[in-house]
Amino acid sequence: MKRREFLQKSIAVSTLSVNNPKSKIYSDTKIQLKGNDYDVIVLGVGSMGSSSCYHLSKKGFKVLGLEQFDIPNDKGSHNGQSRIIRKAYFEHPSYVPLLEGAYKNWKKLENEYGDKIYYKTGLAYFGPKNHLLIKGSLESAEKYKIEFNQFTKKEQLKNYPQFNIPIGYTNIFEKNAGLIIPEKAIVAFTKLALKNGATINTNEKAIEWLKKDNVIEVKTNKGRIYQCRKLVISTGAWISELAQFSNLEVTRQIIAWAKPKNNEEFSLNNFPCWTYANNSSEGIFYGFPILPSNSFHGPFGLKFAHHFKGELTNPNNVKRSISNKEEKKLLNFIKGLMPNKIESINTVKTCLYSYTSDEDFIVDKHPENENIVITGGFSGHGFKFASIIGEIVSDLVDKGNSKYPIDFLKIKRFN
Ligand SMILES: Cc1cc2nc3c(=O)[nH]c(=O)nc-3n(C[C@H](O)[C@H](O)[C@H](O)COP(=O)(O)OP(=O)(O)OC[C@H]3O[C@@H](n4cnc5c(N)ncnc54)[C@H](O)[C@@H]3O)c2cc1C
């Protein structure tokens, strides 16, 4: 789809608004339905919020989603055309059961929406054997019997001649990994939520919520007041404004698209997603195949980035320009990893991470109000989970618990 068509499709999302006659909570209670009353209000219709609107509306709740910008937008954490999805989770094996659910839900979303959102490209891992990327991934793969094939230096040179990988590094291929198109996924969740009867308002920022007896009141920058029984706060990098978390750090991250000498060598059919670590740089590097411009919006080129804690920022005042020094650093890295393959950097963009102190997510009920569910602190690795987080949120709202093992994501771990 061309960028303009994609944006038009997205804008269509912003203008639709339908009320749900089969309101779940209100049909069970004596509360009088008024125009501005909802079973659930979801604050932030980005990665997790759009999925939550979809899953909640599917369960029959009368849902209002409030998004301060457009859906999707390039100001938070979900912009940039692609996100890696993988199962041999180096961060911690506890994420694997959630990933099993996420994979299933991405497939269901594609079927219901009738369009492709997940691309199975495989993922090549390169790194020293003592690096967390390799050790942690092998541990998760072994524990959960994930297909994870090690290959030799000779095989690397034959199958992935684009890379210059040091001798002695461990090389692994995860066959069932791939990429998700974040903007398309968010539009899909939002459109299906609208179809289920949700109301989604864009360019309307929630500025305050207040508990009043058994309802929660939400005030917005449009001077409106909405009421609900349950509130979901999924405002990404802005979470501290409404959930009073002081221990989250928002960082400015850079994504780059390089211009290779030969596009064909890096095309979707010839080249996998990849991730690379060494013992001298912080974090890891990762990248994607070139996505054809006729079916993907966004910059054309070989996308790659450095996953590490970038500079601290305020989400309302992010430096969006990229300095020559920052761009040169990225160009030198990619030219070193892929010698004689890269001409220049085409495009650079910024995106935001919200870090918790242990880099694990927050998916929990509010410690002082069990009618509020909070998702946040996705620490730069959350998108692949969006399809399952929405389901978990809908269960926390509906039943107060989830069948998925999410104890390790609870807020009490910070006490
Ligand atoms: C460069 C980069 C690369 C990444 N790569 C990967 C990857 O390969 N794989 C992966 O799994 N993850 C990846 N991630 C992480 C992933 O994209 C994030 O974890 C995920 O998008 C976070 O989702 P979210 O819903 O918390 O935030 P968002 O998607 O940003 O949604 C929050 C929304 O809330 C809205 N909002 C905020 N405040 C208010 C308010 N007061 N009222 C109304 N609306 C409000 C915002 O405008 C925004 O739209 C990457 C992130 C970045 C930045």
The ligand as an SDF file (V2000), in Angstrom:
LIG
                    3D

 53 58  0  0  0  0  0  0  0  0999 V2000
   13.2530    2.0970   17.7870 C   0  0  0  0  0  0  0  0  0  0  0  0
   12.3990    1.0590   18.4100 C   0  0  0  0  0  0  0  0  0  0  0  0
   12.5340   -0.2540   18.0060 C   0  0  0  0  0  0  0  0  0  0  0  0
   11.7640   -1.2610   18.5910 C   0  0  0  0  0  0  0  0  0  0  0  0
   11.8940   -2.5380   18.1470 N   0  0  0  0  0  0  0  0  0  0  0  0
   11.1220   -3.5170   18.6690 C   0  0  0  0  0  0  0  0  0  0  0  0
   11.1650   -4.8280   18.1450 C   0  0  0  0  0  0  0  0  0  0  0  0
   11.8960   -5.1030   17.1820 O   0  0  0  0  0  0  0  0  0  0  0  0
   10.3500   -5.7640   18.6940 N   0  0  0  0  0  0  0  0  0  0  0  0
    9.5130   -5.4680   19.7300 C   0  0  0  0  0  0  0  0  0  0  0  0
    8.8110   -6.3800   20.1880 O   0  0  0  0  0  0  0  0  0  0  0  0
    9.4420   -4.2360   20.2500 N   0  0  0  0  0  0  0  0  0  0  0  0
   10.2160   -3.2520   19.7480 C   0  0  0  0  0  0  0  0  0  0  0  0
   10.1440   -1.9740   20.2270 N   0  0  0  0  0  0  0  0  0  0  0  0
    9.3270   -1.6910   21.4170 C   0  0  0  0  0  0  0  0  0  0  0  0
    7.8600   -1.5070   21.1390 C   0  0  0  0  0  0  0  0  0  0  0  0
    7.6340   -0.7980   19.9550 O   0  0  0  0  0  0  0  0  0  0  0  0
    7.2430   -0.8090   22.3470 C   0  0  0  0  0  0  0  0  0  0  0  0
    7.5440   -1.5840   23.4930 O   0  0  0  0  0  0  0  0  0  0  0  0
    5.7480   -0.6630   22.2160 C   0  0  0  0  0  0  0  0  0  0  0  0
    5.4280    0.0450   21.0470 O   0  0  0  0  0  0  0  0  0  0  0  0
    5.2110    0.0840   23.4460 C   0  0  0  0  0  0  0  0  0  0  0  0
    3.8100    0.1700   23.3130 O   0  0  0  0  0  0  0  0  0  0  0  0
    2.9380    1.1800   24.1740 P   0  0  0  0  0  0  0  0  0  0  0  0
    1.5290    0.8840   23.8820 O   0  0  0  0  0  0  0  0  0  0  0  0
    3.4230    1.1530   25.5890 O   0  0  0  0  0  0  0  0  0  0  0  0
    3.3420    2.6290   23.6000 O   0  0  0  0  0  0  0  0  0  0  0  0
    2.7990    3.3570   22.2760 P   0  0  0  0  0  0  0  0  0  0  0  0
    2.6410    2.4090   21.1620 O   0  0  0  0  0  0  0  0  0  0  0  0
    3.6740    4.5530   22.0650 O   0  0  0  0  0  0  0  0  0  0  0  0
    1.3450    3.8260   22.6940 O   0  0  0  0  0  0  0  0  0  0  0  0
    1.0990    4.8020   23.6740 C   0  0  0  0  0  0  0  0  0  0  0  0
    0.0540    5.7460   23.0950 C   0  0  0  0  0  0  0  0  0  0  0  0
   -0.5090    6.5060   24.1470 O   0  0  0  0  0  0  0  0  0  0  0  0
   -0.7810    7.8040   23.6550 C   0  0  0  0  0  0  0  0  0  0  0  0
   -0.9330    8.7000   24.8150 N   0  0  0  0  0  0  0  0  0  0  0  0
    0.0210    9.0350   25.7070 C   0  0  0  0  0  0  0  0  0  0  0  0
   -0.4940    9.8360   26.6580 N   0  0  0  0  0  0  0  0  0  0  0  0
   -1.8060   10.0060   26.3680 C   0  0  0  0  0  0  0  0  0  0  0  0
   -2.8750   10.7050   26.9950 C   0  0  0  0  0  0  0  0  0  0  0  0
   -2.6890   11.3910   28.1250 N   0  0  0  0  0  0  0  0  0  0  0  0
   -4.1020   10.6830   26.4170 N   0  0  0  0  0  0  0  0  0  0  0  0
   -4.3040    9.9810   25.2540 C   0  0  0  0  0  0  0  0  0  0  0  0
   -3.3150    9.3010   24.6210 N   0  0  0  0  0  0  0  0  0  0  0  0
   -2.0860    9.3030   25.1840 C   0  0  0  0  0  0  0  0  0  0  0  0
    0.4390    8.0850   22.8010 C   0  0  0  0  0  0  0  0  0  0  0  0
    0.2210    9.1530   21.9150 O   0  0  0  0  0  0  0  0  0  0  0  0
    0.6570    6.7500   22.1140 C   0  0  0  0  0  0  0  0  0  0  0  0
   -0.0150    6.6790   20.8640 O   0  0  0  0  0  0  0  0  0  0  0  0
   10.8730   -0.9370   19.6330 C   0  0  0  0  0  0  0  0  0  0  0  0
   10.7170    0.3960   20.0350 C   0  0  0  0  0  0  0  0  0  0  0  0
   11.4590    1.3840   19.4270 C   0  0  0  0  0  0  0  0  0  0  0  0
   11.2830    2.8050   19.8750 C   0  0  0  0  0  0  0  0  0  0  0  0
  1  2  1  0
  2  3  1  0
  2 52  2  0
  3  4  2  0
  4  5  1  0
  4 50  1  0
  5  6  2  0
  6  7  1  0
  6 13  1  0
  7  8  2  0
  7  9  1  0
  9 10  1  0
 10 11  2  0
 10 12  1  0
 12 13  2  0
 13 14  1  0
 14 15  1  0
 14 50  1  0
 15 16  1  0
 16 17  1  0
 16 18  1  0
 18 19  1  0
 18 20  1  0
 20 21  1  0
 20 22  1  0
 22 23  1  0
 23 24  1  0
 24 25  2  0
 24 26  1  0
 24 27  1  0
 27 28  1  0
 28 29  2  0
 28 30  1  0
 28 31  1  0
 31 32  1  0
 32 33  1  0
 33 34  1  0
 33 48  1  0
 34 35  1  0
 35 36  1  0
 35 46  1  0
 36 37  1  0
 36 45  1  0
 37 38  2  0
 38 39  1  0
 39 40  1  0
 39 45  2  0
 40 41  1  0
 40 42  2  0
 42 43  1  0
 43 44  2  0
 44 45  1  0
 46 47  1  0
 46 48  1  0
 48 49  1  0
 50 51  2  0
 51 52  1  0
 52 53  1  0
M  END
$$$$
